[in-house]
Amino acid sequence: MEITHIEHIGIAVRSLETAIPFYENVLGLKCYNVEEVVDQKVKTAFFKVGQTKIELLESTDPEGAIGKFIETRGEGIHHIAYATDGVQAALDDVAEKGVRLVDKAPRKGAEGLNIAFLHPKSTFGVLTELCEDPAKK
C-alpha cells in the first residue's frame, strides 16, 4: 500500500450550521462543499487547508455512526483519512498483515470517493479511513 497524503480529517459536530461559522469566521477557511451521504446517515461540510481537507460530520440519524459517536464521546475528531491509489488492494494488504477491517470492500463516500475503514482496535485507537478518487485513475 502506498499512502500519497492525508486526504482529510473527519470531525464530528452536532450542527454544521453552528460549526461552519467557526471555521469560516475564526479560522478564515472557506466551506466549499456541503452534501448528505444518505447511506452513512451523515451530512458533511468540507474545507481545504493546503492539500488536506477538514470534513465536518453532522449526524442525520441518532442511530448512525456519527450520532452514536457524539452520544458517547461528544464532538471532536472522528477519523483520519489517507489517500491511496487503490483502496481494495490496500484493504487486502492490511488484512493480510492482521489488521481488523470495518469494511472488507470499498464503498462510496462523500465527494465521490471510494472509501473503507480500518477498525480502531487495530490502529491504536484511531478510526482510519482509506480513500481513492476514482476520477484520478
C-alpha positions in Angstrom: 0.0 0.0 0.0 1.2 3.5 -0.8 -0.3 6.4 1.0 0.0 9.6 -1.0 -1.2 12.2 1.5 -3.7 12.9 4.3 -6.9 13.2 2.4 -8.9 14.7 5.3 -9.5 14.8 9.0 -13.1 14.0 10.0 -14.6 16.0 12.9 -18.0 15.1 14.4 -20.2 18.1 15.2 -23.7 18.4 16.5 -24.6 21.1 14.0 -23.0 22.2 10.7 -24.9 25.4 11.0 -23.1 26.2 14.2 -19.7 24.8 13.3 -19.2 26.2 9.8 -19.1 29.8 11.0 -16.2 29.0 13.4 -14.2 27.5 10.5 -15.0 30.4 8.2 -15.1 33.5 10.6 -12.5 32.5 13.1 -10.1 30.3 11.2 -10.6 32.1 7.8 -11.3 28.9 5.9 -14.0 28.6 3.1 -16.6 25.9 3.1 -16.6 24.7 -0.5 -19.0 21.8 -0.3 -21.9 20.6 1.8 -23.5 17.2 1.0 -25.5 14.5 2.5 -24.3 10.9 2.3 -27.7 9.2 2.9 -26.4 5.6 3.4 -24.0 6.8 6.1 -26.6 8.9 7.8 -24.4 12.0 7.7 -24.3 15.5 6.3 -20.8 16.8 5.6 -19.1 20.1 5.1 -15.6 20.5 3.6 -12.8 23.0 4.0 -9.3 22.9 2.3 -6.2 23.5 4.3 -3.3 23.1 1.7 -3.7 19.7 0.2 -5.6 18.4 3.2 -9.3 18.8 3.8 -11.3 19.1 7.0 -14.6 17.2 6.9 -17.2 18.2 9.4 -19.7 15.4 10.0 -23.3 16.1 11.3 -25.5 13.0 12.0 -28.8 12.9 10.2 -29.9 9.9 12.4 -29.1 9.4 16.1 -28.6 5.7 15.4 -26.0 6.4 12.7 -22.2 6.1 13.4 -21.8 9.9 13.9 -24.9 10.1 16.1 -23.6 7.3 18.3 -20.1 8.7 18.4 -21.3 12.1 19.6 -23.6 10.5 22.1 -20.8 8.5 23.7 -17.8 10.8 23.1 -19.1 14.2 22.3 -17.9 16.4 19.4 -14.4 16.1 18.2 -12.0 14.2 15.9 -13.7 11.2 14.5 -11.2 9.8 11.9 -8.2 10.5 9.8 -8.3 9.6 6.1 -5.4 8.7 3.9 -5.4 8.8 0.1 -4.2 5.8 -1.8 -4.4 4.8 -5.4 -6.2 1.5 -4.7 -8.4 1.0 -1.7 -9.2 -2.7 -2.4 -5.6 -3.5 -2.8 -4.8 -1.6 0.4 -7.5 -3.4 2.3 -6.2 -6.8 1.1 -2.7 -5.7 2.1 -3.5 -4.6 5.6 -5.9 -7.6 6.2 -3.0 -9.9 5.3 -0.9 -8.1 7.9 -3.6 -8.9 10.6 -5.4 -5.5 10.7 -9.0 -5.7 11.6 -11.3 -4.2 8.9 -14.6 -2.3 9.3 -15.1 -2.6 5.5 -14.0 -5.6 3.5 -14.6 -3.8 0.3 -14.7 -0.1 -0.7 -17.9 1.9 -0.7 -18.9 5.3 -2.0 -18.3 8.2 0.4 -18.6 12.0 0.2 -17.2 13.8 -2.8 -17.5 10.6 -4.9 -14.5 8.9 -3.2 -14.2 5.2 -2.8 -13.6 4.7 1.0 -13.1 1.9 3.5 -12.4 2.0 7.3 -9.9 0.1 9.4 -11.0 -0.8 12.9 -9.6 1.5 15.6 -8.7 -1.6 17.8 -6.1 -2.4 15.2 -4.9 1.2 14.6 -4.0 2.3 18.1 -7.5 3.8 18.8 -7.7 5.9 15.7 -10.5 5.2 13.2 -8.6 5.1 9.9 -10.1 5.7 6.5 -8.6 4.8 3.2 -9.7 6.8 0.2 -9.3 6.9 -3.5 -10.6 9.3 -6.1 -11.9 7.1 -9.0 -11.7 10.1 -11.3 -7.9 10.2 -10.9 -7.4 6.6 -12.1 
